[in-house]
């Protein structure tokens, strides 16, 4: 999970970087476009200024040439004038020569100006004629291109129409051949059918004659054997066997099975809606895991939790009704529909009980501080739609009760109400149910969309709301199926009473179905083989054995009781002996301890007797007979002392023994209680840890599922972003390549235009030179 989160974060950062780069690239592209347009405008302006400057330079060069020529002429004239002055040094002649030279200079200047003006005018005319010529050439080229395009288009259309006409002609020829073949086959079939019709007419005549003879014989039998049939009493006629129609019965069973399937879908969708609404009420407005819910909300959750106890019987009772319809049974004569009516009534009562709790839960949601006024209005609208739906269900319950009364009771008013109930339940109530459920789903969708916009909406609430919306959608589809089913089969339901009548027009009594079932059971019992009988003597022996076995059973039971009592007594004795054994062990340990002490004392006494001097021993030996009595007395005294000590020790052992037993059992009890308390605390802690771990596991699974969903969404968005990035990069690359190609083309055009301008300049210079030479 950590690797996935790290990868997701890296992808998110890369996506953010790319997203941040996109507007920069857009701005750069737009700036480049603006710069390109500005450069184009500058190019145009520069070209115009270049053209102007070139024209001015041409005119100035021409003028300079004219002026230089004029200066040369004037210099030549000055030289001639100076030579004339040198020759003619007369003052009188000098004045008129200067005036004549001035006059000639003014004339030459005027001529020069006129020539310059004519040259400029000719330049203008040449430029205007060249521009007009170029414009005409361009227009003609454009018109030629358009004409060529139109010509190519017309040729393509002509070729396509020719191919289409060829294919149509081929198809028509094939169809013609097929139709001719079919015509021949149909002619042969018509001849065969004519032959068959003739044969069928002959057979029909023979069958008619046979049936007419049989009818006459049956009529004779009826007139002879059945002289009297009483049909005056309608109540007795209602007990007659109904008319049997196999197609009608098969159709009715098929419709009932379809209705069972649709009702099962409706029940499943209702149960899903109730369970998801229970989960939602536990989560919102108060989280039941961390906080305590209100009493009304707890009762509402309990009612919602028990929805299947009311929904499942509706489905099962309708299925039993469909199973009860056999090949020769009638819909109105079966009694199983009454169970469906009862279960449906219980379901309607359950919905009525839910309504006040729904109001209280909606009021709790509206009382939350984060609930806006728009959401509270939607909540009240949702409650109103629930209320309307319950009213419609109550009316539908009444119509179902009328239908069931028509099958269980036999009255003329009930039979008349049957058609009314069918029409109303089909046309109004079921369609109303469908309409109200669809309205409920729309209102809930609007409510959910408003709730999810709140900051307090958790992920659990969103998932449960989505589940409730899906269950409401399934409710809408199932109710729509039922409504369309009833509207499509309305004519059949209206004809049920008309078809299930006797020959005299009276309806069939529901008791006929019960009588029919009884007769079927009786006939099946007759056909069943009889069981093998037991002989009388064997039966008597078996009876004696049974009686004896019963008596033996009683005796054995008494023996078992005695043995159980003995067992209890023996167990008590065993416990007593076990206690005594423990006491004896304690005594034995005490005695062994005393024995060891006495052995130590005796050993110490023996060592003392060995250490006595030899003369004393000898004296003792000599005085043995005299002192034997004294020794005997000493030993007697010692034995008496030992007896007294042992008796004192036994009396004291009783108290110590009881105290030891008491202390042992108290310590044992204390240990056991401590162990019990320790184990209880461990069990409680383990139970709480297990519950916490189970909850953590559930949360982890939910988080895992949500993370997987988010990962899928993220991978999808990442793939989309990659595709978008690739498409954008490709588009930018294509645009850049197009721009570079366009710029290269523009540069080529500019070079061509410059070359053309240079050629035209040269041509103009050549023309001007030729004109000057001609002049």
KOLNU-974334 format. One record per residue (C-alpha): residue in three letters; x, y, z. Coordinates in steps of 0.2 Angstrom, whole numbers, plus 5000, padded with zeros to 4 digits. Layout:
# residues N
ALAXYZ...
# end
This chain:
# residues 775
UNK500050005000UNK501450125004UNK502250094987UNK500550124978UNK500350284988UNK502150344984UNK501850304965UNK500150394966UNK500950544974UNK502350544961UNK501050534947UNK500050674955UNK501550784956UNK501950754938UNK500150784933UNK500250954943UNK501851004934UNK501150964917UNK499551054921UNK500551204926UNK501651194910UNK500051194899UNK499551374902UNK501351434900UNK501451344883UNK499751414878UNK500451594883UNK502051564873UNK501051504858UNK499951654858UNK501451774861UNK502251694846UNK500751714835UNK500551894840UNK502451924836UNK502251834820UNK500751944815UNK501752104821UNK503252044810UNK502152014795UNK501452194797UNK503252264799UNK503752164784UNK502352244774UNK502752414780UNK504652384777UNK504252324759UNK503152474756UNK504552594762UNK505852494752UNK504852514737UNK504652704740UNK506452724743UNK506952624728UNK505752734717UNK506552894725UNK508252824722UNK507852794704UNK507152964702UNK508653044711UNK509852944701UNK508952994685UNK509053174690UNK510853164695UNK511253094678UNK510253234670UNK511153364681UNK512853294678UNK512553304659UNK511853474661UNK513453524671UNK514553454658UNK513653554645UNK513753714655UNK515653684658UNK515853664640UNK514853824637UNK515853914650UNK517553854642UNK516853924625UNK516354084634UNK518054104642UNK518854074625UNK517654204617UNK518054324631UNK519954304628UNK519654334610UNK518454474612UNK519054594625UNK517754724622UNK516654774637UNK515254814626UNK515154644619UNK515354564636UNK513754624643UNK512654554630UNK513554384630UNK513254364649UNK511354404647UNK511254274632UNK512154144643UNK510954174657UNK509454164646UNK510153994639UNK510453934657UNK508553974661UNK507953884646UNK508953734649UNK508353724667UNK506553734662UNK506853594649UNK507653494663UNK506153514674UNK504953464661UNK506053314657UNK506053264675UNK504153284677UNK503953184661UNK505053044668UNK504153044685UNK502453034676UNK503152894665UNK503752794680UNK502052814688UNK501252754673UNK502452604672UNK502152554690UNK500252574688UNK500252464672UNK501352334681UNK500252324696UNK498652314685UNK499452184675UNK499952074690UNK498252094698UNK497452034681UNK498651884680UNK498251834698UNK496351844695UNK496551744680UNK497551614689UNK496351604703UNK494851584691UNK495851454682UNK496151354698UNK494351364703UNK493851304685UNK495051154687UNK494351114704UNK492551114698UNK493051014683UNK493950884694UNK492450884706UNK491250854692UNK492250714685UNK492250634702UNK490350644704UNK490150574686UNK491250424690UNK490350394706UNK488650404698UNK489250284684UNK489850164697UNK488250174707UNK487150154692UNK488150004687UNK487949924704UNK486149964704UNK485849884687UNK486849724693UNK485749714708UNK484149744699UNK484649604687UNK485049484701UNK483349524710UNK482449494693UNK483249324692UNK482849284710UNK481049344708UNK480849234692UNK481449084702UNK480249124716UNK478849144704UNK479148974697UNK479248894714UNK477648974720UNK476748914705UNK477248744709UNK476748764727UNK475048834722UNK474748684712UNK475148574727UNK474148674739UNK472648654727UNK472848464727UNK472948464746UNK471448574748UNK470448454737UNK471048304748UNK470648404764UNK468848444757UNK468548264754UNK469148214772UNK468048354780UNK466548294771UNK466848114778UNK467248184796UNK465648294795UNK464548144791UNK465448034805UNK465148174818UNK463348204813UNK463048014815UNK463848024832UNK462848174837UNK461248094833UNK461747934843UNK462248044858UNK460648144857UNK459647984857UNK460547924872UNK460248094881UNK458448084877UNK458247904883UNK459447894898UNK459348074905UNK457548124905UNK457648244919UNK459048374924UNK458548504938UNK459348674935UNK458148774944UNK459048804960UNK460648914957UNK461448874974UNK461448694969UNK462048724952UNK463548824959UNK464148654966UNK464348574948UNK466048534941UNK466748684932UNK467048684913UNK468848634909UNK469848744897UNK471748694896UNK472348844887UNK471548964900UNK472248864914UNK474048854907UNK473949044903UNK473349084921UNK474748974929UNK476049064918UNK475449234923UNK475449184942UNK477249124940UNK477749284932UNK476849384946UNK477849274959UNK479549324950UNK479049504950UNK478549504968UNK480149414973UNK481149554965UNK480049684973UNK480349604990UNK482249584988UNK482349774983UNK481249824998UNK482349715010UNK483949795002UNK483149975005UNK482749935023UNK484449855027UNK485350005020UNK484250125028UNK484650035045UNK486450055042UNK486250235037UNK485250275053UNK486650195063UNK487950305055UNK487050475053UNK486650595062UNK487450505076UNK488850375074UNK488250225084UNK490050165086UNK490750315095UNK489150395102UNK487550335110UNK486050335099UNK484350395104UNK482950275110UNK481850315095UNK483250285083UNK483750115092UNK481850065090UNK481850115072UNK483450015068UNK482649865077UNK481049875066UNK482149895050UNK483149745055UNK481649635056UNK481049675039UNK481249505032UNK480049435044UNK478649535036UNK479349525018UNK479849345016UNK478149275020UNK477349385006UNK478449304993UNK478249125000UNK476349135002UNK476249194983UNK477349044978UNK476248924988UNK474748994979UNK475648964962UNK476048794967UNK474248754972UNK473648794955UNK473648624946UNK473148584929UNK471348574932UNK471148704946UNK470348874945UNK471049044951UNK469549094961UNK469248924968UNK470948904977UNK471048954996UNK472948984996UNK472749164991UNK472049205009UNK473849175016UNK474549305004UNK473149425009UNK473649405028UNK475449415025UNK475249575014UNK474149655027UNK475549625040UNK476849705028UNK475649855027UNK475449865046UNK477349855047UNK477550005035UNK476250105045UNK477250065061UNK478850125053UNK478150295047UNK478250385064UNK480050325067UNK480450385050UNK479750555055UNK480750555071UNK482350505062UNK482150645049UNK481850775063UNK483450715071UNK484350745055UNK483550915053UNK484050965071UNK485950945067UNK486851115067UNK487651075050UNK485951045041UNK485451195030UNK483651245027UNK483651175009UNK484051005016UNK482751005030UNK481451045016UNK482050905006UNK481950785022UNK480150845025UNK479750815006UNK480450635008UNK479350605023UNK477850665014UNK478250544999UNK478350405012UNK476650445019UNK475850445002UNK476650274998UNK475950205014UNK474150275010UNK474250184993UNK474850025001UNK473350035013UNK472150054998UNK472949914989UNK472749805005UNK470949835004UNK470749784986UNK471749624989UNK470649585004UNK469149604992UNK469949484980UNK470249354993UNK468449375000UNK467849324982UNK468849164983UNK468449115001UNK466649175003UNK465249154990UNK464149304989UNK463449404975UNK464049574981UNK465849504983UNK465849434966UNK465249604959UNK466649694969UNK467849574961UNK467949664944UNK467949834953UNK469449784963UNK470349714948UNK470149874938UNK470549994952UNK472049894958UNK472749884940UNK472350054933UNK472650164949UNK473450094964UNK474949994956UNK475250134944UNK475250254959UNK476450144968UNK477650154954UNK477450334952UNK477750364971UNK479250254971UNK480050344957UNK479650514965UNK480350444981UNK481950394972UNK482150574964UNK481850664981UNK483150544989UNK484350584975UNK484150764978UNK484350744997UNK485950644995UNK486750764983UNK486450904996UNK487050805010UNK488650755001UNK489050944999UNK489150965018UNK490850955026UNK490250835040UNK489850695027UNK490950545029UNK491450415017UNK490350285025UNK488850395023UNK489250425005UNK489350235002UNK487750195011UNK486850335002UNK487450254985UNK486850084991UNK485150154995UNK485050244979UNK485350084969UNK484049994980UNK482750134976UNK483250114957UNK482949924958UNK481249964967UNK480750074953UNK481149944940UNK480249804949UNK478649914952UNK478649964934UNK478749784929UNK477249744940UNK476249894933UNK476649844915UNK476249664919UNK474549714926UNK474049834913UNK474549714899UNK473549564907UNK472049674912UNK470849594900UNK471249424906UNK470949464924UNK469249544919UNK468749384910UNK469149274925UNK467349284932UNK466549274915UNK467549114910UNK467349024927UNK465449004926UNK464348864923UNK463348834908UNK461848934916UNK462949084920UNK463149054938UNK464849064946UNK465748914954UNK465748894973UNK467448884982UNK467048724991UNK467148634974UNK469048654974UNK469048574992UNK467948434986UNK469048404971UNK470548394982UNK469748264993UNK469148154978UNK470948164971UNK471648104988UNK470347964989UNK470747904972UNK472547904975UNK472347804991UNK471347674981UNK472647654968UNK474047634982UNK474447454986UNK473947395003UNK475347365016UNK475847185021UNK474747125035UNK475547035051UNK474746865057UNK473746875073UNK474846755083UNK476446855078UNK475547015083UNK475146945101UNK476946885103UNK477547055098UNK476247135111UNK476947025125UNK478747075121UNK478247255120UNK477447245138UNK478847145145UNK480047265137UNK479047415145UNK479147335162UNK481047295160UNK481247475155UNK480447535171UNK481447415181UNK483047475172UNK482547655175UNK482447615194UNK484047525194UNK484847675185UNK484247785198UNK484847675212UNK486547665204UNK486647855202UNK486247875221UNK487647745225UNK488747835214UNK488448005223UNK488747915239UNK490347835233UNK490947995227UNK490648085243UNK491547935252UNK492947955240UNK493148135244UNK493148095263UNK494447965261UNK495548075250UNK495448205264UNK495948075277UNK497348015266UNK498048195265UNK497848205285UNK498748035286UNK500148105275UNK500348255286UNK500348135302UNK501648025293UNK502748175289UNK502648235307UNK503048065314UNK504548045303UNK505148215308UNK504948165327UNK505847995323UNK507348085315UNK507448205331UNK507348055343UNK508747965333UNK509848115334UNK509548125353UNK509847935355UNK511447955345UNK512048095356UNK511647995372UNK512647845366UNK514147955363UNK513948015381UNK513947835388UNK515447785378UNK516447935385UNK516247875404UNK517847815413UNK518347635414UNK518247625433UNK516547685433UNK516147555421UNK516947425431UNK515947485446UNK514447475436UNK514847295432UNK515247245449UNK513647335455UNK512647265441UNK511547165452UNK511247295464UNK510947435451UNK509947325439UNK508347375449UNK508847555447UNK509147545429UNK507447455427UNK506647595436UNK507547725425UNK507047635409UNK505247625415UNK505247815419UNK505947855402UNK504647745394UNK503247835404UNK504048005399UNK503947955381UNK502147895383UNK501748065391UNK502648155377UNK501848065363UNK500148085371UNK500448275373UNK501048285355UNK499548195349UNK498348315357UNK499348465350UNK499348385333UNK497548385331UNK497548575332UNK499048595321UNK498248475308UNK496648575307UNK497548735306UNK498648665292UNK497148595283UNK496248765285UNK497748865279UNK498148745265UNK496348755258UNK496248945261UNK497848965251UNK497248855238UNK495548945237UNK496549115236UNK497649045222UNK496148985212UNK495149145215UNK496649245209UNK496849125194UNK495049145190UNK495149335191UNK496649335181UNK495949225168UNK494249325168UNK495249485165UNK496249405152UNK494749345143UNK493949515144UNK495449595137UNK495649465124UNK493849485119UNK493949675118UNK495549655108UNK494749535096UNK493249655094UNK494449795091UNK495449695079UNK493849635070UNK493249815068UNK495049865062UNK495049725050UNK493349785043UNK493849965042UNK495549905034UNK494549805021UNK493349945018UNK494850065016UNK495749935005UNK494149924994UNK494050114994UNK495950134990UNK495750004976UNK494350104969UNK495350264971UNK496850174963UNK495750124948UNK495050294946UNK496850374947UNK497550244935UNK496050284923UNK496350474925UNK498250444923UNK497950354907UNK496750494901UNK498050624906UNK499450524897UNK498350514881UNK497950704883UNK499750744885UNK500250634870UNK498850714859UNK499350894865UNK501250854862UNK500850784845UNK499750934841UNK501051054846UNK502350964836UNK501250964821UNK500851144823UNK502751194825UNK503151084810UNK501751174800UNK502351344807UNK504151304802UNK503651244785UNK502551404783UNK503951514788UNK505151424775UNK503851454762UNK503651634767UNK505551654766UNK505551574749UNK504151684743UNK505051834750UNK506651784741UNK505651764725UNK504851934727UNK506452014730UNK507151934714UNK505651984704UNK505852164711UNK507652164706UNK507252104688UNK505952234686UNK507152364692UNK508352314679UNK507052304666UNK506452484671UNK508252544670UNK508452464653UNK506852534647UNK507352714654UNK509052704645UNK508252644629UNK507052794630UNK508452914634UNK509452844619UNK507852864608UNK507653044614
# end
